[in-house]
Each structure stands twice: as C-alpha cells, then as structure tokens.
Amino acid sequence: MEKRRLIKPAIIYGAVWLACLALYWGSLATGGLGGGIMGYVILALYIALPIAGIVSAFLIGRVADLGWWRLAALIVIAVLYVLHTVATFSFSNALGFTNIAPADLAVFMYGLIPAAIGLAVGCATAK
C-alpha cells in the first residue's frame, strides 16, 4: 500500500527532471540557448528542479510508515540534481559544445536543501 504512495513523487520529480534535460539538449541542438544559458539555469536549476524536489520530498515525508527510510529521499533527490548537471553542462563541456562550470559539492547542496525542507514539512504534517 505505501509503495503506491511513492509512485506520485517519483513521477513528479522524474517528469520535471526529464523535461529540463529535454529542454537543455533540444535548445542546445537547435541553437536556442545561445546566450540564454543563464535563463535556463534560473528556470531549471533554481526554480523547476528545487520546486519538484520540495513537492516530491513533501509527499514522501507524508508517508509515515516509511520511518527513517524517508531520509533516503533527500539523498536520491540531491544525487539526481547533480546527475542533471552532469548530464547537461558537464557532458556538453566534454563534447565541446559549451564551457560551463562542472558539478561540485555545492550542486549537491542545492539539490539537498529544498528536498530537506519539503521532507521536514511532509514529516511534520504526516498522519
């Protein structure tokens, strides 16, 4: 029963993650990013993915039967945030398309902090 309640958070974060990835590579391939890389960073890394992380972690936090296993959501969301940066900026750097700063520990924290907020609120409001 509780595993079914994890499907919705996974779909939410996964769909936003894939949409941001598709936006990056689709825009890069068509030249749509051009000088708009900062706009992409703001949209994807500072708005869309953190909000998706908060919402997903909140929903996971509300699944009280998971106990301490809910904390795994923080690590998964943060790792996926870093993986997004690697799959976009680092990979396009390696291919020679762009010259953007690579992923580091700060990127992990940018993914972890919103997820921790969402999880804390979800746990506080769990039944």
N, CA, C and O atoms as a GROMACS GRO file, in nm:
protein
  508
    1MET      N    1   0.082  -0.120   0.000
    1MET     CA    2   0.000   0.000   0.000
    1MET      C    3   0.087   0.126   0.000
    1MET      O    4   0.062   0.218  -0.078
    2GLU      N    5   0.187   0.132   0.088
    2GLU     CA    6   0.270   0.251   0.099
    2GLU      C    7   0.360   0.270  -0.023
    2GLU      O    8   0.394   0.383  -0.058
    3LYS      N    9   0.397   0.161  -0.087
    3LYS     CA   10   0.481   0.174  -0.207
    3LYS      C   11   0.407   0.248  -0.317
    3LYS      O   12   0.469   0.319  -0.396
    4ARG      N   13   0.277   0.231  -0.324
    4ARG     CA   14   0.198   0.303  -0.424
    4ARG      C   15   0.202   0.453  -0.399
    4ARG      O   16   0.192   0.532  -0.493
    5ARG      N   17   0.216   0.493  -0.275
    5ARG     CA   18   0.221   0.635  -0.242
    5ARG      C   19   0.356   0.697  -0.279
    5ARG      O   20   0.371   0.819  -0.273
    6LEU      N   21   0.452   0.617  -0.318
    6LEU     CA   22   0.582   0.668  -0.362
    6LEU      C   23   0.586   0.689  -0.514
    6LEU      O   24   0.678   0.754  -0.565
    7ILE      N   25   0.488   0.637  -0.584
    7ILE     CA   26   0.486   0.649  -0.730
    7ILE      C   27   0.466   0.794  -0.772
    7ILE      O   28   0.536   0.842  -0.862
    8LYS      N   29   0.372   0.863  -0.710
    8LYS     CA   30   0.343   1.001  -0.747
    8LYS      C   31   0.464   1.093  -0.729
    8LYS      O   32   0.496   1.169  -0.820
    9PRO      N   33   0.535   1.089  -0.614
    9PRO     CA   34   0.655   1.174  -0.601
    9PRO      C   35   0.763   1.139  -0.704
    9PRO      O   36   0.830   1.228  -0.756
   10ALA      N   37   0.779   1.011  -0.733
   10ALA     CA   38   0.879   0.970  -0.832
   10ALA      C   39   0.842   1.021  -0.971
   10ALA      O   40   0.930   1.065  -1.045
   11ILE      N   41   0.716   1.015  -1.005
   11ILE     CA   42   0.671   1.064  -1.136
   11ILE      C   43   0.688   1.215  -1.145
   11ILE      O   44   0.732   1.267  -1.248
   12ILE      N   45   0.653   1.286  -1.039
   12ILE     CA   46   0.665   1.432  -1.039
   12ILE      C   47   0.810   1.474  -1.062
   12ILE      O   48   0.839   1.551  -1.153
   13TYR      N   49   0.901   1.422  -0.979
   13TYR     CA   50   1.041   1.463  -0.992
   13TYR      C   51   1.100   1.414  -1.124
   13TYR      O   52   1.173   1.486  -1.191
   14GLY      N   53   1.067   1.291  -1.160
   14GLY     CA   54   1.120   1.234  -1.284
   14GLY      C   55   1.074   1.310  -1.408
   14GLY      O   56   1.153   1.333  -1.500
   15ALA      N   57   0.948   1.350  -1.410
   15ALA     CA   58   0.895   1.423  -1.526
   15ALA      C   59   0.960   1.561  -1.538
   15ALA      O   60   0.997   1.603  -1.648
   16VAL      N   61   0.975   1.630  -1.426
   16VAL     CA   62   1.040   1.763  -1.429
   16VAL      C   63   1.186   1.747  -1.469
   16VAL      O   64   1.238   1.826  -1.548
   17TRP      N   65   1.253   1.647  -1.414
   17TRP     CA   66   1.394   1.622  -1.444
   17TRP      C   67   1.413   1.597  -1.592
   17TRP      O   68   1.501   1.655  -1.656
   18LEU      N   69   1.330   1.509  -1.648
   18LEU     CA   70   1.340   1.478  -1.791
   18LEU      C   71   1.302   1.597  -1.878
   18LEU      O   72   1.364   1.619  -1.983
   19ALA      N   73   1.203   1.674  -1.837
   19ALA     CA   74   1.163   1.792  -1.915
   19ALA      C   75   1.276   1.895  -1.918
   19ALA      O   76   1.302   1.956  -2.022
   20CYS      N   77   1.344   1.914  -1.806
   20CYS     CA   78   1.457   2.008  -1.803
   20CYS      C   79   1.572   1.957  -1.890
   20CYS      O   80   1.637   2.035  -1.959
   21LEU      N   81   1.596   1.827  -1.886
   21LEU     CA   82   1.700   1.767  -1.969
   21LEU      C   83   1.667   1.783  -2.117
   21LEU      O   84   1.753   1.820  -2.197
   22ALA      N   85   1.542   1.756  -2.153
   22ALA     CA   86   1.499   1.770  -2.292
   22ALA      C   87   1.506   1.915  -2.337
   22ALA      O   88   1.545   1.943  -2.451
   23LEU      N   89   1.470   2.007  -2.250
   23LEU     CA   90   1.478   2.150  -2.283
   23LEU      C   91   1.622   2.190  -2.311
   23LEU      O   92   1.650   2.262  -2.407
   24TYR      N   93   1.714   2.144  -2.227
   24TYR     CA   94   1.855   2.179  -2.246
   24TYR      C   95   1.908   2.125  -2.378
   24TYR      O   96   1.961   2.201  -2.460
   25TRP      N   97   1.894   1.995  -2.399
   25TRP     CA   98   1.951   1.935  -2.520
   25TRP      C   99   1.876   1.976  -2.645
   25TRP      O  100   1.936   1.990  -2.752
   26GLY      N  101   1.745   1.994  -2.635
   26GLY     CA  102   1.669   2.040  -2.750
   26GLY      C  103   1.707   2.181  -2.789
   26GLY      O  104   1.719   2.212  -2.908
   27SER      N  105   1.725   2.267  -2.691
   27SER     CA  106   1.763   2.406  -2.718
   27SER      C  107   1.907   2.415  -2.765
   27SER      O  108   1.941   2.496  -2.851
   28LEU      N  109   1.993   2.332  -2.707
   28LEU     CA  110   2.134   2.333  -2.746
   28LEU      C  111   2.148   2.284  -2.890
   28LEU      O  112   2.226   2.340  -2.968
   29ALA      N  113   2.073   2.181  -2.925
   29ALA     CA  114   2.082   2.125  -3.059
   29ALA      C  115   2.031   2.223  -3.165
   29ALA      O  116   2.081   2.225  -3.278
   30THR      N  117   1.932   2.302  -3.129
   30THR     CA  118   1.875   2.396  -3.225
   30THR      C  119   1.938   2.534  -3.215
   30THR      O  120   1.904   2.624  -3.292
   31GLY      N  121   2.030   2.551  -3.121
   31GLY     CA  122   2.091   2.683  -3.102
   31GLY      C  123   2.002   2.778  -3.025
   31GLY      O  124   2.030   2.897  -3.017
   32GLY      N  125   1.895   2.726  -2.968
   32GLY     CA  126   1.800   2.809  -2.895
   32GLY      C  127   1.854   2.866  -2.766
   32GLY      O  128   1.808   2.971  -2.720
   33LEU      N  129   1.951   2.799  -2.705
   33LEU     CA  130   2.006   2.851  -2.579
   33LEU      C  131   2.091   2.974  -2.605
   33LEU      O  132   2.076   3.076  -2.538
   34GLY      N  133   2.179   2.963  -2.702
   34GLY     CA  134   2.265   3.077  -2.734
   34GLY      C  135   2.316   3.145  -2.610
   34GLY      O  136   2.387   3.084  -2.530
   35GLY      N  137   2.282   3.272  -2.593
   35GLY     CA  138   2.321   3.345  -2.473
   35GLY      C  139   2.223   3.326  -2.360
   35GLY      O  140   2.237   3.387  -2.255
   36GLY      N  141   2.123   3.242  -2.380
   36GLY     CA  142   2.020   3.222  -2.279
   36GLY      C  143   2.050   3.114  -2.180
   36GLY      O  144   1.959   3.064  -2.114
   37ILE      N  145   2.175   3.076  -2.166
   37ILE     CA  146   2.210   2.970  -2.071
   37ILE      C  147   2.178   3.013  -1.929
   37ILE      O  148   2.139   2.930  -1.846
   38MET      N  149   2.193   3.142  -1.900
   38MET     CA  150   2.160   3.189  -1.765
   38MET      C  151   2.010   3.176  -1.739
   38MET      O  152   1.970   3.141  -1.628
   39GLY      N  153   1.929   3.202  -1.840
   39GLY     CA  154   1.785   3.183  -1.826
   39GLY      C  155   1.751   3.038  -1.798
   39GLY      O  156   1.663   3.008  -1.718
   40TYR      N  157   1.820   2.948  -1.866
   40TYR     CA  158   1.798   2.805  -1.844
   40TYR      C  159   1.837   2.767  -1.701
   40TYR      O  160   1.764   2.694  -1.634
   41VAL      N  161   1.951   2.817  -1.656
   41VAL     CA  162   1.998   2.786  -1.520
   41VAL      C  163   1.895   2.834  -1.418
   41VAL      O  164   1.862   2.760  -1.325
   42ILE      N  165   1.845   2.955  -1.435
   42ILE     CA  166   1.746   3.007  -1.342
   42ILE      C  167   1.619   2.923  -1.346
   42ILE      O  168   1.565   2.885  -1.242
   43LEU      N  169   1.571   2.895  -1.467
   43LEU     CA  170   1.447   2.818  -1.481
   43LEU      C  171   1.461   2.676  -1.428
   43LEU      O  172   1.380   2.631  -1.347
   44ALA      N  173   1.563   2.604  -1.474
   44ALA     CA  174   1.576   2.462  -1.440
   44ALA      C  175   1.637   2.439  -1.303
   44ALA      O  176   1.579   2.367  -1.221
   45LEU      N  177   1.752   2.499  -1.277
   45LEU     CA  178   1.826   2.467  -1.156
   45LEU      C  179   1.783   2.546  -1.033
   45LEU      O  180   1.805   2.503  -0.921
   46TYR      N  181   1.721   2.662  -1.053
   46TYR     CA  182   1.682   2.743  -0.938
   46TYR      C  183   1.531   2.749  -0.917
   46TYR      O  184   1.486   2.795  -0.812
   47ILE      N  185   1.453   2.705  -1.015
   47ILE     CA  186   1.307   2.709  -0.997
   47ILE      C  187   1.246   2.569  -1.012
   47ILE      O  188   1.194   2.514  -0.915
   48ALA      N  189   1.253   2.511  -1.131
   48ALA     CA  190   1.180   2.386  -1.160
   48ALA      C  191   1.227   2.268  -1.076
   48ALA      O  192   1.145   2.204  -1.010
   49LEU      N  193   1.356   2.238  -1.077
   49LEU     CA  194   1.404   2.121  -1.002
   49LEU      C  195   1.392   2.138  -0.851
   49LEU      O  196   1.352   2.043  -0.783
   50PRO      N  197   1.424   2.256  -0.794
   50PRO     CA  198   1.402   2.270  -0.649
   50PRO      C  199   1.254   2.258  -0.608
   50PRO      O  200   1.223   2.197  -0.506
   51ILE      N  201   1.164   2.315  -0.687
   51ILE     CA  202   1.021   2.303  -0.654
   51ILE      C  203   0.978   2.157  -0.666
   51ILE      O  204   0.904   2.108  -0.580
   52ALA      N  205   1.022   2.089  -0.769
   52ALA     CA  206   0.989   1.947  -0.783
   52ALA      C  207   1.047   1.867  -0.666
   52ALA      O  208   0.984   1.774  -0.617
   53GLY      N  209   1.167   1.904  -0.622
   53GLY     CA  210   1.228   1.836  -0.507
   53GLY      C  211   1.149   1.859  -0.379
   53GLY      O  212   1.129   1.767  -0.300
   54ILE      N  213   1.104   1.983  -0.359
   54ILE     CA  214   1.024   2.014  -0.240
   54ILE      C  215   0.893   1.936  -0.241
   54ILE      O  216   0.856   1.873  -0.142
   55VAL      N  217   0.824   1.939  -0.355
   55VAL     CA  218   0.695   1.870  -0.365
   55VAL      C  219   0.712   1.719  -0.348
   55VAL      O  220   0.637   1.656  -0.273
   56SER      N  221   0.809   1.662  -0.415
   56SER     CA  222   0.831   1.517  -0.406
   56SER      C  223   0.870   1.476  -0.264
   56SER      O  224   0.818   1.378  -0.211
   57ALA      N  225   0.962   1.549  -0.204
   57ALA     CA  226   1.004   1.516  -0.067
   57ALA      C  227   0.890   1.536   0.032
   57ALA      O  228   0.877   1.460   0.128
   58PHE      N  229   0.807   1.638   0.010
   58PHE     CA  230   0.691   1.660   0.096
   58PHE      C  231   0.598   1.540   0.090
   58PHE      O  232   0.554   1.490   0.193
   59LEU      N  233   0.569   1.493  -0.031
   59LEU     CA  234   0.480   1.378  -0.046
   59LEU      C  235   0.541   1.252   0.017
   59LEU      O  236   0.469   1.172   0.076
   60ILE      N  237   0.670   1.236   0.004
   60ILE     CA  238   0.737   1.121   0.066
   60ILE      C  239   0.736   1.136   0.218
   60ILE      O  240   0.718   1.038   0.290
   61GLY      N  241   0.757   1.257   0.267
   61GLY     CA  242   0.755   1.281   0.411
   61GLY      C  243   0.620   1.249   0.474
   61GLY      O  244   0.614   1.215   0.592
   62ARG      N  245   0.514   1.259   0.397
   62ARG     CA  246   0.380   1.230   0.449
   62ARG      C  247   0.354   1.080   0.462
   62ARG      O  248   0.255   1.040   0.523
   63VAL      N  249   0.439   0.998   0.405
   63VAL     CA  250   0.424   0.852   0.416
   63VAL      C  251   0.491   0.810   0.547
   63VAL      O  252   0.608   0.771   0.548
   64ALA      N  253   0.416   0.819   0.656
   64ALA     CA  254   0.471   0.796   0.789
   64ALA      C  255   0.523   0.654   0.809
   64ALA      O  256   0.615   0.633   0.888
   65ASP      N  257   0.466   0.557   0.739
   65ASP     CA  258   0.507   0.417   0.758
   65ASP      C  259   0.650   0.390   0.711
   65ASP      O  260   0.707   0.286   0.744
   66LEU      N  261   0.707   0.481   0.636
   66LEU     CA  262   0.844   0.460   0.589
   66LEU      C  263   0.948   0.482   0.699
   66LEU      O  264   1.060   0.432   0.689
   67GLY      N  265   0.912   0.555   0.803
   67GLY     CA  266   1.004   0.580   0.913
   67GLY      C  267   1.128   0.653   0.866
   67GLY      O  268   1.121   0.751   0.791
   68TRP      N  269   1.242   0.604   0.911
   68TRP     CA  270   1.370   0.667   0.876
   68TRP      C  271   1.406   0.653   0.729
   68TRP      O  272   1.491   0.726   0.679
   69TRP      N  273   1.342   0.560   0.660
   69TRP     CA  274   1.370   0.541   0.518
   69TRP      C  275   1.333   0.665   0.436
   69TRP      O  276   1.380   0.681   0.323
   70ARG      N  277   1.250   0.752   0.491
   70ARG     CA  278   1.214   0.875   0.422
   70ARG      C  279   1.337   0.962   0.395
   70ARG      O  280   1.340   1.039   0.299
   71LEU      N  281   1.438   0.949   0.481
   71LEU     CA  282   1.560   1.028   0.462
   71LEU      C  283   1.634   0.991   0.334
   71LEU      O  284   1.712   1.071   0.282
   72ALA      N  285   1.611   0.872   0.285
   72ALA     CA  286   1.674   0.831   0.159
   72ALA      C  287   1.629   0.920   0.044
   72ALA      O  288   1.702   0.937  -0.054
   73ALA      N  289   1.509   0.976   0.055
   73ALA     CA  290   1.458   1.065  -0.050
   73ALA      C  291   1.549   1.186  -0.065
   73ALA      O  292   1.570   1.234  -0.177
   74LEU      N  293   1.603   1.237   0.045
   74LEU     CA  294   1.694   1.352   0.038
   74LEU      C  295   1.815   1.322  -0.048
   74LEU      O  296   1.852   1.401  -0.135
   75ILE      N  297   1.875   1.208  -0.024
   75ILE     CA  298   1.996   1.170  -0.098
   75ILE      C  299   1.962   1.145  -0.245
   75ILE      O  300   2.035   1.190  -0.334
   76VAL      N  301   1.852   1.076  -0.271
   76VAL     CA  302   1.814   1.046  -0.409
   76VAL      C  303   1.787   1.174  -0.487
   76VAL      O  304   1.834   1.189  -0.600
   77ILE      N  305   1.714   1.267  -0.428
   77ILE     CA  306   1.682   1.392  -0.496
   77ILE      C  307   1.808   1.474  -0.520
   77ILE      O  308   1.827   1.530  -0.628
   78ALA      N  309   1.896   1.481  -0.420
   78ALA     CA  310   2.021   1.556  -0.436
   78ALA      C  311   2.111   1.493  -0.542
   78ALA      O  312   2.172   1.564  -0.622
   79VAL      N  313   2.119   1.361  -0.543
   79VAL     CA  314   2.202   1.292  -0.644
   79VAL      C  315   2.143   1.314  -0.784
   79VAL      O  316   2.218   1.335  -0.879
   80LEU      N  317   2.012   1.310  -0.797
   80LEU     CA  318   1.951   1.335  -0.928
   80LEU      C  319   1.974   1.479  -0.973
   80LEU      O  320   1.990   1.504  -1.092
   81TYR      N  321   1.977   1.572  -0.880
   81TYR     CA  322   2.007   1.711  -0.913
   81TYR      C  323   2.149   1.723  -0.969
   81TYR      O  324   2.172   1.789  -1.070
   82VAL      N  325   2.244   1.657  -0.902
   82VAL     CA  326   2.383   1.656  -0.950
   82VAL      C  327   2.391   1.585  -1.084
   82VAL      O  328   2.460   1.630  -1.175
   83LEU      N  329   2.321   1.474  -1.097
   83LEU     CA  330   2.322   1.398  -1.222
   83LEU      C  331   2.266   1.482  -1.336
   83LEU      O  332   2.312   1.470  -1.450
   84HIS      N  333   2.169   1.567  -1.308
   84HIS     CA  334   2.116   1.656  -1.411
   84HIS      C  335   2.224   1.752  -1.459
   84HIS      O  336   2.239   1.775  -1.579
   85THR      N  337   2.300   1.806  -1.366
   85THR     CA  338   2.408   1.898  -1.402
   85THR      C  339   2.515   1.826  -1.484
   85THR      O  340   2.570   1.882  -1.578
   86VAL      N  341   2.545   1.703  -1.446
   86VAL     CA  342   2.644   1.624  -1.520
   86VAL      C  343   2.591   1.591  -1.660
   86VAL      O  344   2.664   1.599  -1.758
   87ALA      N  345   2.462   1.553  -1.668
   87ALA     CA  346   2.404   1.512  -1.797
   87ALA      C  347   2.383   1.631  -1.891
   87ALA      O  348   2.361   1.611  -2.010
   88THR      N  349   2.390   1.751  -1.840
   88THR     CA  350   2.372   1.868  -1.925
   88THR      C  351   2.506   1.941  -1.941
   88THR      O  352   2.572   1.929  -2.045
   89PHE      N  353   2.544   2.016  -1.843
   89PHE     CA  354   2.660   2.103  -1.854
   89PHE      C  355   2.792   2.028  -1.869
   89PHE      O  356   2.871   2.059  -1.958
   90SER      N  357   2.816   1.931  -1.781
   90SER     CA  358   2.943   1.858  -1.789
   90SER      C  359   2.955   1.780  -1.919
   90SER      O  360   3.062   1.778  -1.981
   91PHE      N  361   2.847   1.717  -1.961
   91PHE     CA  362   2.851   1.638  -2.084
   91PHE      C  363   2.868   1.728  -2.206
   91PHE      O  364   2.944   1.696  -2.297
   92SER      N  365   2.798   1.843  -2.208
   92SER     CA  366   2.815   1.932  -2.323
   92SER      C  367   2.953   1.996  -2.322
   92SER      O  368   3.006   2.030  -2.428
   93ASN      N  369   3.014   2.014  -2.204
   93ASN     CA  370   3.153   2.060  -2.198
   93ASN      C  371   3.246   1.955  -2.259
   93ASN      O  372   3.335   1.987  -2.337
   94ALA      N  373   3.223   1.829  -2.221
   94ALA     CA  374   3.307   1.720  -2.271
   94ALA      C  375   3.296   1.707  -2.422
   94ALA      O  376   3.393   1.671  -2.489
   95LEU      N  377   3.178   1.735  -2.476
   95LEU     CA  378   3.159   1.727  -2.621
   95LEU      C  379   3.208   1.852  -2.693
   95LEU      O  380   3.213   1.856  -2.816
   96GLY      N  381   3.245   1.954  -2.616
   96GLY     CA  382   3.297   2.077  -2.675
   96GLY      C  383   3.191   2.176  -2.720
   96GLY      O  384   3.221   2.270  -2.793
   97PHE      N  385   3.066   2.154  -2.678
   97PHE     CA  386   2.958   2.246  -2.716
   97PHE      C  387   2.956   2.372  -2.632
   97PHE      O  388   2.925   2.480  -2.682
   98THR      N  389   2.989   2.359  -2.505
   98THR     CA  390   2.982   2.471  -2.412
   98THR      C  391   3.105   2.474  -2.324
   98THR      O  392   3.187   2.382  -2.327
   99ASN      N  393   3.116   2.578  -2.245
   99ASN     CA  394   3.221   2.590  -2.146
   99ASN      C  395   3.156   2.642  -2.018
   99ASN      O  396   3.160   2.762  -1.990
  100ILE      N  397   3.097   2.552  -1.944
  100ILE     CA  398   3.022   2.586  -1.824
  100ILE      C  399   3.086   2.513  -1.706
  100ILE      O  400   3.140   2.404  -1.722
  101ALA      N  401   3.079   2.574  -1.588
  101ALA     CA  402   3.139   2.515  -1.468
  101ALA      C  403   3.083   2.375  -1.442
  101ALA      O  404   2.963   2.353  -1.457
  102PRO      N  405   3.169   2.282  -1.405
  102PRO     CA  406   3.125   2.145  -1.379
  102PRO      C  407   3.053   2.133  -1.244
  102PRO      O  408   3.054   2.225  -1.163
  103ALA      N  409   2.991   2.018  -1.222
  103ALA     CA  410   2.921   1.990  -1.097
  103ALA      C  411   3.021   1.974  -0.984
  103ALA      O  412   3.131   1.922  -1.004
  104ASP      N  413   2.982   2.018  -0.864
  104ASP     CA  414   3.066   2.002  -0.747
  104ASP      C  415   2.976   1.982  -0.625
  104ASP      O  416   2.856   1.961  -0.639
  105LEU      N  417   3.035   1.988  -0.505
  105LEU     CA  418   2.959   1.965  -0.382
  105LEU      C  419   2.848   2.069  -0.364
  105LEU      O  420   2.742   2.037  -0.309
  106ALA      N  421   2.871   2.190  -0.409
  106ALA     CA  422   2.768   2.294  -0.396
  106ALA      C  423   2.642   2.254  -0.473
  106ALA      O  424   2.531   2.282  -0.427
  107VAL      N  425   2.657   2.192  -0.587
  107VAL     CA  426   2.542   2.147  -0.665
  107VAL      C  427   2.463   2.043  -0.587
  107VAL      O  428   2.340   2.043  -0.590
  108PHE      N  429   2.533   1.954  -0.517
  108PHE     CA  430   2.466   1.854  -0.432
  108PHE      C  431   2.384   1.924  -0.324
  108PHE      O  432   2.272   1.883  -0.296
  109MET      N  433   2.439   2.027  -0.264
  109MET     CA  434   2.369   2.100  -0.159
  109MET      C  435   2.247   2.174  -0.215
  109MET      O  436   2.145   2.183  -0.147
  110TYR      N  437   2.257   2.226  -0.337
  110TYR     CA  438   2.142   2.292  -0.400
  110TYR      C  439   2.027   2.196  -0.421
  110TYR      O  440   1.911   2.236  -0.420
  111GLY      N  441   2.057   2.069  -0.441
  111GLY     CA  442   1.953   1.969  -0.453
  111GLY      C  443   1.904   1.919  -0.319
  111GLY      O  444   1.787   1.884  -0.304
  112LEU      N  445   1.994   1.915  -0.220
  112LEU     CA  446   1.961   1.861  -0.088
  112LEU      C  447   1.874   1.956  -0.006
  112LEU      O  448   1.780   1.911   0.060
  113ILE      N  449   1.904   2.083  -0.007
  113ILE     CA  450   1.835   2.179   0.080
  113ILE      C  451   1.685   2.188   0.051
  113ILE      O  452   1.605   2.177   0.144
  114PRO      N  453   1.642   2.208  -0.076
  114PRO     CA  454   1.497   2.211  -0.099
  114PRO      C  455   1.429   2.079  -0.063
  114PRO      O  456   1.317   2.079  -0.011
  115ALA      N  457   1.495   1.967  -0.090
  115ALA     CA  458   1.438   1.838  -0.056
  115ALA      C  459   1.424   1.824   0.096
  115ALA      O  460   1.325   1.769   0.144
  116ALA      N  461   1.522   1.872   0.172
  116ALA     CA  462   1.515   1.865   0.318
  116ALA      C  463   1.399   1.950   0.370
  116ALA      O  464   1.331   1.909   0.465
  117ILE      N  465   1.376   2.064   0.310
  117ILE     CA  466   1.263   2.149   0.351
  117ILE      C  467   1.132   2.077   0.325
  117ILE      O  468   1.045   2.070   0.412
  118GLY      N  469   1.117   2.023   0.206
  118GLY     CA  470   0.995   1.950   0.172
  118GLY      C  471   0.972   1.829   0.261
  118GLY      O  472   0.859   1.804   0.304
  119LEU      N  473   1.079   1.755   0.289
  119LEU     CA  474   1.067   1.636   0.374
  119LEU      C  475   1.030   1.675   0.516
  119LEU      O  476   0.946   1.610   0.578
  120ALA      N  477   1.090   1.780   0.568
  120ALA     CA  478   1.059   1.825   0.705
  120ALA      C  479   0.913   1.864   0.718
  120ALA      O  480   0.846   1.828   0.815
  121VAL      N  481   0.863   1.939   0.620
  121VAL     CA  482   0.722   1.980   0.623
  121VAL      C  483   0.632   1.857   0.607
  121VAL      O  484   0.530   1.846   0.674
  122GLY      N  485   0.670   1.767   0.518
  122GLY     CA  486   0.590   1.645   0.499
  122GLY      C  487   0.586   1.559   0.624
  122GLY      O  488   0.481   1.506   0.660
  123CYS      N  489   0.700   1.544   0.690
  123CYS     CA  490   0.704   1.464   0.814
  123CYS      C  491   0.621   1.531   0.923
  123CYS      O  492   0.552   1.464   0.999
  124ALA      N  493   0.629   1.665   0.930
  124ALA     CA  494   0.554   1.737   1.033
  124ALA      C  495   0.404   1.726   1.013
  124ALA      O  496   0.327   1.734   1.109
  125THR      N  497   0.362   1.708   0.889
  125THR     CA  498   0.218   1.701   0.862
  125THR      C  499   0.170   1.558   0.839
  125THR      O  500   0.054   1.537   0.804
  126ALA      N  501   0.258   1.460   0.860
  126ALA     CA  502   0.221   1.319   0.838
  126ALA      C  503   0.116   1.277   0.941
  126ALA      O  504   0.111   1.330   1.053
  127LYS      N  505   0.036   1.183   0.902
  127LYS     CA  506  -0.072   1.134   0.990
  127LYS      C  507  -0.014   1.047   1.099
  127LYS      O  508  -0.088   0.996   1.184
   0.00000   0.00000   0.00000
